[in-house]
Amino acid sequence: MLPPSPRRRKRCLGRGKSNGLIKSSHFLWRIRIIERSKRPIQRPRCLFAAGNPSSDLFRLQQAVPRKGPSEVSATKLTLSLFLVPEQHYAAADSNSSTPTKSFVPCKVCGDKASGYHYGVTSCEGCKDGKCLVIRLNRNRCQYCRFKKCLAVGMSRDSVRYGRVPKRSRERSTEEQSRVSTSDAEQSDPDTKQLAVYDIILTVSQAHHANCGYTEEQTRGLVRKPLMLPPPSGSSSNDGPEVASSTAESLEQERVWLWQQFASHVTPSVQRVVEFAKRVPGFCELSQDDQLILIKVGFFEIWLGHVARQTCDSSITFTDGTYITKQQMDLIYDPEFVSSLFHFAASFNSLALNDTELGLFSAVVLLSADRPGVTDIKIIEQHQDRLIEALKVQVGRNHASDPQILSNLLMKLPELRNLGAKHSAHLDWFRINWQMLRLPPLFAEIFDIPKCEEDLQ
């Protein structure tokens, strides 16, 4: 969409020279640049480094001096902060031999998309005809502003030419005074509502950029079974030795499956870390609180994401690999696994879209009652804003089901219970950690000890 010429921008509906459109909003990007230039540049206090989740940004450091390659360190590990310089790309000139950068097109108009808006890649603008038109953002959407102009009675047939009669001027002055008074009374609620929409947009973009289970990424995903463990040595002996060999074989299979499970979940750990950094308010917290919220809340967030790829008999990871319910039973226990599958089925019945799932994940992340957090009031304030944003988004998309928000919030204690049970099941792996070869980030998230030689 190209901006109109300066001559055309001077036209307005009230002077009778418009073609049906009001003052355009294509210069909103200039306003944003000016607003950003007025803000002080601050580096967010964030524990985790930005960058590509697949890159080597997540290094583990010990909190105590190393004692030797053969000794075991069960001390607390921390994720180091790395500052990665941003890479800027520019489209190549037409006369240059450098290939031009390809841009994702807007699915509505075909122009260059600026990001995810209302769940799709698109440029700026309205996608559902429900934009809030107030003084602070009146130039954001032409279509919705034009609809509001018609709704308040504007018409090209009512245009007056020449001098305005005195009586009309007086009546217009009285109406303007009433409107200004009403605007003053509504300015504060409008500002709050605009802030809610900004939260929705920010979290939605963060979720689409850092979740491997969005509708777009899981569409057409090719499923393949989890790699089977190597065959163990068979024994032809009878008696107690057979039972001992079978038990040992099951234990080896459990360890193998757990290692495979960990390797497929670790990319989601990295994505959740990146998502958390973009959740409004997260980087304002202390580094200790950031670490606690990530470590305690990860499994609950991941469970909400993977629910979409959970059916009656298997769970599918982001790369298409699936693990069967029987294999999950061997890793944990049948009762706990059944509760996981039951939660996934009930959660899927809510039919959340990607934006709603992202907001729900942010609410789960910023839980002030996590053990050990210190900035309790600040976390509660940010979570309340996220819940309000979730309420607005759910109300827009599920207007026919007023109970869906309450049903969704009831999933929070259910997730908390599953997270606590999952942590208890990890005790066996914490005790038998010498048998495991786990990704360092996965071991750090779930507090599983590691040998020093595995951290090198």
N, C-alpha and C positions, 0 to 999 in steps of 0.2 A: 504494500500500500504506500504510494508516494504522497508526500504532503502537498496540499494545494498551493497555488501561487499566492504571493502576498496580496495581490489585488482581490483575489477571491476570498481571502481570509477576512477582509474588511467588511464583507457583506454580513448582514444579520437578518434574522427573520422579521424583526420589528419594522425594518425599513422596506419590506416587500420585495427584496431582491434575492431571496434565498431560493434554492431549488428544492427545498424540503429538508435540508440538513442544517443543523445549528453549528455554532462555532466549533471547529474541529479540535481533536485532542492529540494531534500527531506531534506536538511539541512538548508532550509530557516528559520525554526523555531529557530535554534541556532543563526542565524544572528540577528533575531528579539530580542531574549533574550539579546544578547550583546548590541544591540542598545538601548534597554530599560534601561539596567543597566547603560548606560552612561548619561541618561537624569537625570536632577535634579528632585527630587520628590517634586511635588507641589500639594497642595490641592486646587482644583478649587473653585473660589468664586461663589458658586451657591446657589441661594436662597432656592432651594427645596432639600429635603433629598432623597437619593437613597433608593431603597427598593421595596418590593412588593407593587404594587398599592392598593391591597386589605387590607394591614395592616394599623394600626392606626398611620400613619406618618404625617398626615396633620392636625395639631392642630391649632386652632384659638386663638389668644391672642388679648386683647384690648390694644389700645395705651394710654388709660387713666384709672385711678383707678376706680374700680367698685363702684357704688353708692347704690346698693340694688337689690334684686331679682325682684322687681316689676317695676323698672324703665327701661326705654328704652334707649339703646345706639345705636345711628346712626353714631358713629364715624368710622373712617377708620380702617379696620382690616388688619392684615398682617399674612402671612403664616410663621410659625416658622421654623427655620432650625434645623433638627435633624440629627445627624451623627449616622448611623447604621453600626456596624461592619460587614465586609464581612464574609460569611460562606464559608469555603473551604471543599470540599468533595474529598475523595480519594477512589479508588476502593479497596474493601476488598481483603485480601490475600486468596489464594485457600484453605488454611488450617484453615481459620478463620470461625467462625460461623456467622460473620456479613454479611448480604446480600450485594452483589456487586451492585454498582450503574449502572443503565441501561443507555446506551448511544444511541442517535439517530443515525442511520446509514446513511452513504452517499448514496444518491439516484443514484449516478453514478457508484461507485465501491464497495459499501457495507462496507467500512471501517468506523471508527468513524468520524462523522461529526464535524467540528470545528465551524460551524455557517451557516448563509445564504450567499451563493455566487451565484450571477446571478439569484436570485429569488428562489433557492431551498436549502434545507439542504444538504451540501456536505462538503467534505474535501477540502484542498487547491488544486488548479489546474484549468486548463482551462475547460470551458464548452461550448464555442462557436467558438473556433479557431480564435479569433481576438485579442489576447493579444498583448500589446505593448512590443516589445523586444528591450530594450536599455541597456546601461551599468549599470544603477542603478537597474534594475530588471531582468537581463538576465537569472537568475537561477530560476525564479518564475514558468515558465511553460515549460516543456520539449517539448511538442508537437509543440507549436508555434515557439520555438527556432529551432527545427529541420526543420520545414517548411521554416524558414528564411534561414537556412544553405543551403537547396536545392535551394532556390530562388536565392541566390547569386552565385550559380554554384558549390557548393561542391558536390563531388561524390566519392564513394569508389573506383570506377574504375580509378580515377585520382591520387591515392596514389602513391608517389614515395618512393622507398627504396634506402638506401645508401646515398652518398654524394650529396648535392644539387649543381648543376653547378653554377659557378660564375655569369654568365649572368642572371640566374634565381634569384639569391640572390639580384643582383642589381635592377632587375625589381621589385622584391618583396619589397625592401626597398623603392623605389619610390612610389609604391602603398600604403605602410603603412604610409608614410608621408602625402600623400593626404587624406587617411582615417582619420588620427589623426587630420588634419586640419578641415576636415568636421565634425568630432565628437565634436571638440571644438566649432564650430559654432552652432551645434545643441544641445549641452548639456543643455543650458538654456531652450529652448522650450521643450525638453524632460522632464526636471525636472518639468516644469509647467504642462505638460500633465499628468505626473505621480501623481502630487498633485491633479489634477482633478479626477483621478480614485480613489484616496484614499478618497476624499469627497463622491464620489458616493457609495463606499463600506460602509463607516461609516454611512451615512444617511440611506442606504438601511437596514442595520442591525438594526439600531435604530427604523426604521418604522416597520419592521417585529416583533420586540420584544415588541412594545408598541402600536400597533394598533389592535383593535378588528374587523376591517373590511377588513382584507387581504383576498385574494382569498382562502387561505388554511383554515382560520377560519370560513369563511362564507359558505364554501362548505358543503352541507348537513345539513344546519341549519334548525332546526324544528321551524316553525313559530306558534305563538299562540297570540290570541288577548289580548289587554290591559285590565287589570282588570276594570270592570265597577264600577261606584260609587254606594254607598249604596242607596237604595230607600228612597226618602224623603217622609215625611208625606203627604198623599193626602188630598185634601180639596174638599168637595162637595158643597161649597158655590158658589153662582153666583155673578155677578157684578164685581166691581173693586177689590174685594179681590182675585178673581181668577187670574186676570192679575198680581197683586202684588205677589201672590204665585208662578206664573209661572216665573216671573223675578227673584225672590229669588232662585228658583230651578235652573235656568240656571246659576246664579252666583255661586251657590254651586257646580254645575257640572264643571264649568270652573276652580274653585279653585282645585277641586279634580283632574281633568285632568292635571292641571299644576304641582301639586305635584307628580303625577305619572310620568309625563314627566321628571321632575327634577331628580327623583330617578334613572331613566334609563340612563340619560345623565351624571350623576356624575362620573361613572367609566371612561368615556371617558375623563373627566377633568383630572383625575389622570394619565391616560395614556399619554395625551398630555404633561403634566408636565414632565414625565419621558423622553418622546421623545425629548423635548426641551433641556434637560440637555446634551443630546448626540449630538446635532446639533453643528457642528464646529463653534466656536466663541461665542456661547450663554453664556457660563459660564465666558467669559472674560468681560462681561458687568457688570455694577453696579447692585446691588440688586434691586434698584428702577426701572431701565430699564427692568430687567428681569420680574418683576411683571407686568409692563405696557404691555409688549409684550404678555405675557400669557393671561392677562385679556381681552385685546382688541382683540387679534387675535384668541382666542379659538373658538368662534362660526364659524368663517370663515374656520378654519382648520377642525372642526367637520363636517361642511356642505360638504366639499370636500370628507371626509371619508364616510359619510353616504349616499352620492349620489349613491353608488353602490347598496345599499339596499333600494332605493327609486323607486317605480313604479308609475303608474298612480293614484293609489288610497290609498297608504299607505307608511309609513316609518318603517323599521324594525330595532330594536336595536340589540346590540351585543348578547343578550341572546335569541334572536328569537322573543321577544315580539314586536308586531307591533301596531302602532297607525294609525287610518284611517285619510284620508284627511278631513272628516267632523269633527272629533274630533280636528284636528289641526285648523280648521276654528273657532272653539269655543274658543280655547286658544288665538289665535291671531285675524286675520280677513281674509276673503276669498281672498282678493286681494294680501296680503302679502304671504299667503300660496301658492297661484297659482304661484307667482314669485319664490318661493323656489322649487316647483316641476318642473317649466320650466328650472331653472338653472341645476337641477339634470339631466334632460333629455339631455340637450346640453352638459353637462360635461361628461356624460357617452358616448356620441357619439365620443369623442376623443380616447376612448379605451386605457387608460393608464394602465400600469402594476403597480405592487406594488412599485417597485423602483422609477418609475417616479412620482407616487403619493406622495411618501415620500419626494422626492426632491421638488416637488411643495409645499408641506406643510411647508417645511423648508423655502422656499422663502416667503410664506405668513407670517410665524412667524417673520422673521427678516425684518420687514418693518420699515424703518427709519422715515417715516412721521407719526408715531403714536403720538397723542398729549401727550406731557409731557416727551418724551425721551430726554436724554442729549447727549449720545454718538452717535450722528447722523452719523458722518463720519465713525466710526468703524462699525456701523451696515450696512451702505451702502457698505463698502468693503466686508464684509462677504456675504451680499446678492448677490453682483456681482459674487462672486466665486460660489455661489450656482446656479445662473442662468447659468453660463458657464457650470457647471456640468450637469444641466438639459438639456442644448443644446446638449451636447455630447451624453447623454443617449437617448434622443429623436431621434437624428440623426442616431444612431445605430439601433434603433428598428422601426423607421418609415421613412426609407430612401426614400420610394416611395411617401411620402406626405410631401413636403418641407414647407407647410403652417401650420403644426400642432403646431410648437413651437409658432408662432405668435398668433394662435388661443388660445393656452393655456395661454399665457401671457395676452391676452385680458380678461381672466376670472378674473384677479386680481381686476380691477376696479368694475366689476360686483359683486364680493364677498364683496368688500368694501362697496358698496351701500346697499347690503343686511344686512351686519353687522350693519350699521348705522340705518336702519329701524328696525332691531330687537331690538337694544338698546332703540329706541323710544317706541316700543311696551311694553317694560318692565316697563315703567313709571306707568302703572296701578297697577302692582304687587308691585312696590316700595311704592306706596301710600297705598295700602291695605295689607301691609305686616303682619299686626296683624292677618289676616285670614289664613296665610300660615304656614305650617310646612315643611321647606325645609332642605335638607342636608347642613351643615355649609359651606362646600367647594363650593357648587353650589351657595349659597347666596353670598359668598365672590367674586367669579369670576364675577358675574353680579351686584355687588354692591346693593344687596337687604338687607335692614336693618333686624336685628334679635334681639329678646329679649335676655337679658343676661342669663336667665334660659335655653334657647335653646343652649347656648354655653358651658354649663357645661358638 
